[in-house]
Amino acid sequence: MASEMTQHEKGRRKAEVDWENECASFLFHGDFTSDRPVIHSCGLYLGVSWEEEIFVRSHNATIIRLIDLHGLPFWAPGSRIVAKREVPALLVEAEPIHRYIPATKKERTVVRRGIRVWTDKLGTGPTLFKRLDERRLVVIAGRVNEVVRVDFIDTLSNRWMCTYEFDPSECPCAPQKSHPRCRRE
């Protein structure tokens, strides 16, 4: 029983510390594989934990209690994510990717990582970008085969937030052809 209390207390404390440091996630116990980031229904990124189940249950219960008590904070991805239906209108004001200038070194690093996913895994590069300063996001977009792919990069958490794909008819402002490769700085 003492071991369970210790794991319970560790889970609770980890959740509280991560919340205070604005980097809390909702934990999943065990193995989870996805080729895209996952935001849990509570509005936080889903994180994998190999800790004991009681640790994970205590951690997640604390997270839910903190959300109930304080609401979903600004730093949580769920409070800043853009709904898919809003994306085509955002792309109308997007700029060519070669005009992208990072605001910070950290932003440059995380956006380069996002672009590398395109070049290394998709064999193409994004052609458009849009900075959403009020949400602390950078959007990169372009054609990938027969779809328009739009990636949201979270510059507050320094990670890839989400990806949407559209039929080109849904995003008429998107380029008609994919870019053979992205310009690297």
N, C-alpha and C positions, 0 to 999 in steps of 0.2 A: 504493500500500500504506500509506503514511503516513496518508492520509485515512481509510482503513478502521480503522487502529489508533486514530486520534483519535476517530472515531465510536464504536468499541468501548469505549474508555476512558470517553468521555462517558456512554454508556448505563450502564455499570457504576457509575460515580460517582453518577449521578442516582438509580439504584436504592438505593444505599447511603445517600445523604443523605435520600431520602424515607423509607426504612425507619427511620433514626434519628429523623426528625421525625414518625414514626407516621402517615404519609399516603401510603404506597406503593400503587401500583396495578399491575395487569398490563396491559401496553400492547397495543393492536391497531394495526397499521399501515394507514393509509388511512381510508376513509370508512365510518362505521357509524352507522346510525340506529335508534333504539328509542324508543318512547314511555314506557318504564319503565327504571329503573336495572338494570344487569346486573352480577352478581357472577360472576367467573370461577371455574372449578372449583378453582383453587388457594386460593380463599377471599378474594381481594381484589377491589375494584371493578375493572371493566374500564374502561380509559382509552384514548382515541384519540390517536394520535401521528402527526404529519406529518414526523417526523425520518426519516432514512435507515433502511432496513431493518436494517442492521448495528447501529445504535443500539438499535432495538427488540429485536432478538434478544439483544444483550448485556445490556440492561436486564432482560428477562424471565428470562434464564438466571441472572442475579444474584439476582433475586427468588426463584426456585425454590431456589437454593443457600441463601439465607438462611432460607427456610421449612424446608428439610431440616435445617439446622444448629440453628435455634432453635425450630422448631415454629411454628404459626400464632399470632401474638400476639393479645392481647385486643383491641387496637384494630382488627384486621381484621374486616370485617363477617361473614365466614364463621364466626368463632368466637362471634358473638353473635346470629346470625340465629335466628329461631324457626321450627321446622318447621311446615309447613302443618297437619299433623294436631293440633298443640298449640293452634292459634289459637282454635277454638270454646270451649275451657275457659277461655282467658284473657278472653274477652269476657264471661263470666259475672260477673266482678268489675269490668267497665268502668263508668265513670261518665258521666253526661250531659256532653256537650262544653261546655256553658255553665259547668261547674264547673272547667274547665281553667285552671290558673294556672301560667304558665311559671316554671321554676326560675331561669333566667338570661335575659339579653337575647338572647344567641345562640340559645338554645332557642326563645324567642318568635319570632325571625326565621325559623328553619328550619321551625317548625310552621306559622306563618302561610303560608309558601310552599307547604307541603303542602295546607293548607286552600284556598288560592287555586286549586290544580289542580282541586279539587272544584268550587268555585263557578264558575270561568271555563270549564273544559273539560267538566264533567259536568252543570252546571246545577243542582247540589244541594250540600248541605253534609254533613259527617259529623255524626253524632248522639251518638257515644260516643268516649271516650278512655280510655286506660290507660297509666300510666307504668310502665316496667320499669327501675327505677333500676339494678339489678345488671347489666343489659345495655346501659345508656345508650341506651334507646329510648323513644319515645313512639308509642303505637298510636292511630290514628284510624280509626273504622269507621262504617258506615251503609249504608243501602240505596241502590243506584244501579240504577234500573229494576227488573229482576227478579232481581238478585243482591245479595249482601252483599259490599261491598268493604272490605278491611282494608289500610291502609297503615302501614308501619313507617318511622318517621322516626328516623334515626341522629343523636342529639344529641352523640355523640363526634366524628363527622366532619362534622356539620352538613350532612347531605344526606339525601335520600330513599333508603331502603334497598331496600324491595321492596313489592310489592302482591300480595295474594291475593284471589281471588274465590270465593265459596261460593254454593251454592243455599241459599235461606233455611231449608230443612229441616235443613241441616247446622249452622246457627247459630241455634237457637231463641231465644236471648237477644237477638238483634239486633232492632232496631225493625222493625215490620211495614210502615211507610211511610217514604219518604225525606223528608228535611227540605227545604222549598222553598229555603232559603238559610241559610248559616251566619252566626251572629252575628259581627260584626267589631268588634274593640276600637278 
